[in-house]
């Protein structure tokens, strides 16, 4: 979840599908922050950078958290730093997720293929089922 309209639509769409599951699924909201580039780490200490990523991640997850809370659905929150597709796939494997739910960025098929969108990469490389909610 990156706080975008597409990711929030994916959460809303998933909430509508929850009744189809045999039991309430365990929901994990993952936000992947991009690493600081350039000389930033030379001038700012690791603790401050980690704090910044945590704050930005919580902002990005706020709308999704509110949507789930409004539907009385509990969730686990995790914020990490790295390549979004790689970190999503790694997190899903490490936590033994049954499914990954993503929302497209709305780039369109051609741009998404050339730009290598996160959703496209996750769908291509995942060994788990991926649900794409538009």
SULGI-V579660 format. One record per residue. N is the residue number from 1. RES is the residue in one small letter. PSI is psi in radians with two decimals (* if undefined). OMEGA is omega in degrees with one decimal (999 if undefined). Layout:
N/RES/PSI/OMEGA, N/RES/PSI/OMEGA
//
This chain:
1/x/2.21/-177.7, 2/x/0.19/179.1, 3/x/-0.03/-179.2, 4/x/2.85/176.8, 5/x/-0.72/-178.9, 6/x/-0.74/-178.9, 7/x/-0.62/177.1, 8/x/-0.60/174.6, 9/x/-0.62/177.9, 10/x/-0.72/178.2, 11/x/-0.81/179.1, 12/x/-0.76/178.5, 13/x/-0.69/179.2, 14/x/-0.68/178.3, 15/x/-0.70/179.0, 16/x/-0.41/-178.4, 17/x/-0.20/-173.9, 18/x/-0.64/-178.8, 19/x/-0.35/-179.7, 20/x/-0.28/-179.9, 21/x/2.57/-179.4, 22/x/-0.64/176.9, 23/x/2.86/-178.6, 24/x/2.11/179.7, 25/x/2.69/174.2, 26/x/2.10/-174.4, 27/x/2.30/175.3, 28/x/2.11/173.4, 29/x/2.15/-179.0, 30/x/2.27/174.2, 31/x/2.27/179.5, 32/x/2.05/176.7, 33/x/2.51/176.6, 34/x/2.50/179.7, 35/x/2.67/175.4, 36/x/2.42/-175.8, 37/x/2.91/174.7, 38/x/-2.41/-174.7, 39/x/0.09/-177.1, 40/x/-0.86/-179.0, 41/x/-0.32/178.4, 42/x/-0.45/-173.6, 43/x/-0.26/-178.7, 44/x/2.33/-176.7, 45/x/2.74/-176.5, 46/x/-0.72/-178.6, 47/x/-0.73/178.8, 48/x/-0.69/178.3, 49/x/-0.77/178.0, 50/x/-0.74/178.4, 51/x/-0.75/177.9, 52/x/-0.83/179.5, 53/x/-0.71/179.9, 54/x/-0.81/179.1, 55/x/-0.81/-179.9, 56/x/-0.70/178.0, 57/x/-0.74/178.9, 58/x/-0.66/175.7, 59/x/-0.77/-179.0, 60/x/-0.53/-178.1, 61/x/-0.18/-172.7, 62/x/-0.91/-177.0, 63/x/-0.73/179.1, 64/x/-0.73/178.1, 65/x/-0.73/179.3, 66/x/-0.70/177.6, 67/x/-0.79/179.8, 68/x/-0.74/178.6, 69/x/-0.68/178.5, 70/x/-0.44/177.9, 71/x/0.17/-178.2, 72/x/0.75/178.7, 73/x/2.13/177.3, 74/x/2.69/178.4, 75/x/2.75/173.2, 76/x/2.50/-177.8, 77/x/2.36/176.9, 78/x/2.35/177.7, 79/x/2.28/180.0, 80/x/3.05/-178.2, 81/x/2.35/177.2, 82/x/-2.82/175.9, 83/x/2.16/-173.9, 84/x/-0.88/-177.6, 85/x/-0.79/-179.7, 86/x/-0.75/-178.0, 87/x/-0.63/176.2, 88/x/-0.85/-179.2, 89/x/-0.73/179.4, 90/x/-0.81/-179.0, 91/x/-0.76/-179.7, 92/x/-0.70/178.1, 93/x/-0.82/-176.1, 94/x/-0.54/-178.3, 95/x/0.15/178.3, 96/x/0.76/177.9, 97/x/2.62/177.1, 98/x/-0.40/-174.2, 99/x/2.62/175.0, 100/x/2.29/177.7, 101/x/2.21/-179.6, 102/x/2.78/173.0, 103/x/2.45/179.4, 104/x/2.80/178.8, 105/x/-0.05/178.0, 106/x/0.48/-179.7, 107/x/-0.30/-174.4, 108/x/2.78/-174.0, 109/x/-0.87/-175.4, 110/x/-0.88/179.2, 111/x/-0.69/179.7, 112/x/-0.67/178.6, 113/x/-0.77/-178.3, 114/x/-0.61/-178.1, 115/x/-0.22/179.1, 116/x/0.95/-177.1, 117/x/2.71/-179.1, 118/x/-0.81/-179.3, 119/x/-0.73/179.4, 120/x/-0.77/179.7, 121/x/-0.74/179.6, 122/x/-0.79/-179.8, 123/x/-0.66/-177.7, 124/x/-0.72/-171.3, 125/x/-0.12/-177.7, 126/x/2.43/171.3, 127/x/-0.09/177.9, 128/x/2.77/172.7, 129/x/2.45/178.4, 130/x/2.20/176.6, 131/x/2.03/178.8, 132/x/2.06/-179.5, 133/x/2.07/-179.8, 134/x/*/999
//
